[in-house]
Amino acid sequence: MEIKNVCVVGAGLMGNGIAQVCAQAGYQVAMQDIEQRFVDGGMQAIQKNLSRNVKKGKITQDAMAQILARIKPTIDLKEAASIADVVIEVIIEVLDVKKALFGKLQKIVPSHCLFFTNTSGISITELASSSDRPERFIGTHFFNPVPVMRLLELIKGYETSDETLEIAKKWGQTLDKEVIIVNEAPAFAVNRVLCPMINEAFFALGEGVASAEDIDTGMRLGCNHPIGPLALADLVGLDTLLRVMEGLQSEFGDKYIPATMIRKLVRAGHLGRKTGKGVYDYTK
């Protein structure tokens, strides 16, 4: 199967990043969201990213124009998905909302269309079982910021076919990503290891073991991490981190119980960089 037309549903931070790398790879991309302001914001983010690359000499102004010309922003789901070879869902991390979207999509897309869901930890198998094409359904876990981070985690659901996996793998490689394959499991591979570490950093912070700055500095300089776990949590989004930990706790018990401080910050609406405040204050 040849992929030419890609539909990205969701124009937020991850969605516009995925749309950008797909367009850079030469695909025709439709980027859809439920409100015009979200679509406009997504296009502005892509233009900003590409302009930065032009200034750095990584691409030419002409190349930037060609990339932007391959992206069609829209709020019309039918318009976006009607000729799609692949739909990449990048909406809110809520199972029922994702299921409802795929229910709509399966009535719009061509019969050969593959469904990719970009999620940090929701069960691919459960999502796929609610669609009319579980064998053509796979999980994609991109990392933020998508145009910069080289890793793409592909998650094979219980009924995902080998053909779908191979198509997805080759597609990911055309985006200049290093692809790893993961079988269906709670939080997949990366977040299964990463999120408990971040969660433990919040326990240490809440217990007064050290300041946020010192915890992050310790992990950066002592473990050679490019960013500290608390700063990384702010980048990922504390609400996303909380949902992953709650999923792990549900599957494996209280070994994975979320730190109280994460819950407090989420309840306060301090979700990290996207709200201006999290562990750190980004409004100053």
HELIX and SHEET records of a PDB file:
HELIX    1   1 LEU A   13  GLN A   24  1                                  12    
HELIX    2   2 GLN A   36  LYS A   55  1                                  20    
HELIX    3   3 GLN A   61  ALA A   69  1                                   9    
HELIX    4   4 LEU A   77  ALA A   81  1                                   5    
HELIX    5   5 LEU A   95  LEU A  105  1                                  11    
HELIX    6   6 ILE A  124  SER A  129  1                                   6    
HELIX    7   7 PRO A  134  ARG A  136  5                                   3    
HELIX    8   8 ASP A  162  THR A  174  1                                  13    
HELIX    9   9 VAL A  190  GLY A  206  1                                  17    
HELIX   10  10 ALA A  212  CYS A  223  1                                  12    
HELIX   11  11 PRO A  229  VAL A  236  1                                   8    
HELIX   12  12 LEU A  238  PHE A  252  1                                  15    
HELIX   13  13 ASP A  254  TYR A  256  5                                   3    
HELIX   14  14 THR A  260  ARG A  267  1                                   8    
HELIX   15  15 ARG A  273  THR A  275  5                                   3    
SHEET    1   A 8 ILE A  71  THR A  74  0                                        
SHEET    2   A 8 GLN A  28  GLN A  32  1                                        
SHEET    3   A 8 ASN A   5  VAL A   9  1                                        
SHEET    4   A 8 VAL A  86  GLU A  89  1                                        
SHEET    5   A 8 LEU A 114  ASN A 118  1                                        
SHEET    6   A 8 PHE A 137  PHE A 142  1                                        
SHEET    7   A 8 LEU A 151  LYS A 156 -1                                        
SHEET    8   A 8 GLU A 178  ASN A 183  1                                        
END                                                                             
